[in-house]
Amino acid sequence: MSVLKKKIPGVILCWTLLAAIFLVTGCARDDRRAVPPLPPDNLEEEGQGLEKESSPENKVVLYFLSEDTNMLAGEEREIDAGDKDFPVAVLEELIKGPQNPSLGATIPPDVKVLGVTVEEKGTAVVDFSRELLTSHWGGSMGEIMTVYSVVNTLASLPGIEQVKFLVEGEEIETLTGHLDISEPVEPDWDLAQK
């Protein structure tokens, strides 16, 4: 019995020391996360501006005419809206036309975006300049591609489900007489290539 009494304090002391070692080493572990250093204050002065990192919010899919299938084809683009509303900047990129040479423009290049307002129920009210009507090349397929390139492009943005077309603040019934757009238009994903 006396041997056991002598061993118990030693065992307790041993376990206490082990617990203390684990506690100290666990607390001393370096939990600091790597933080990139801040750029020097004079970076802008030296003309070495920081490149803007790409973010998912800047990337959109613009829908253009696929000339070999007569359908819409998406082209991903990164858009820097600057001081403009993002939907306006997106439509201005759509008007610039595709970068891929196998795709065709759907909106006349002289068209201007006068404004975009997104209403509560996800309706984007888009106001275009008169050139949307006067410079349009016509034809039923041309009109369909113009309308749905705008609608599908905007409907791919968060919070937009349909598009109402205006020309210089006035409601219009059609672009060239083939498609009724007097009511808000929902996207037609069947017109887009998979």
C-alpha positions, 0 to 999 in steps of 0.5 A: 500500500505504501508503494502505491501511495508513493506512485500516485503523487508521481503520476498526478505530477506527471499528468499535470506536467503533460497537461501544462505542456499541451496547454502552453504549446497550444496557446503558443501556436501561431494563429496569425493569418497571412495578411498581405502588406499594405502598398506604399503610400507613394505607389500612385505617385510613381505611376504604378497603380494597383491593378483592379482584381477581377471579381464575380460581380464584374463578370457578366454574360452578354448575348450576341447573334451567333451568325452560324446558328441564328441564335443568341450566344453568350460572351463573358465580359468583365465590366468596370462600371466606373461611376455609372449604374452597372446595368447601364454599363452592361448595355453599353458593352452590349452596344459595342458589339462582340469581341468574338468575330464569329458573333454579330451585333444585335443593337445599332452602334449609334444607340445610346442608353439614356437610363435603366431603372430596376423596379420592385418586382424585378422589372428593368425599365430601359430607356434607349435613344431614338436610334434604336428605332431609326437605325435598326436594320429591321426584319423579324429575326433582327428584331427578335435578336435585338430584344432578347439580347437585351432581355437575356443579358439584363436578366442574367444580372441579380434582381432583374427578371424582365425588361420594359423598353422605352425610347426617349422616355416613351413606351413603344409597342414594337421596334420594327413591327414584328414583336410586341414589346408593349409589356415587360419582356421575360428572357427566352433562354431557348433562344440562347445556345447551350 
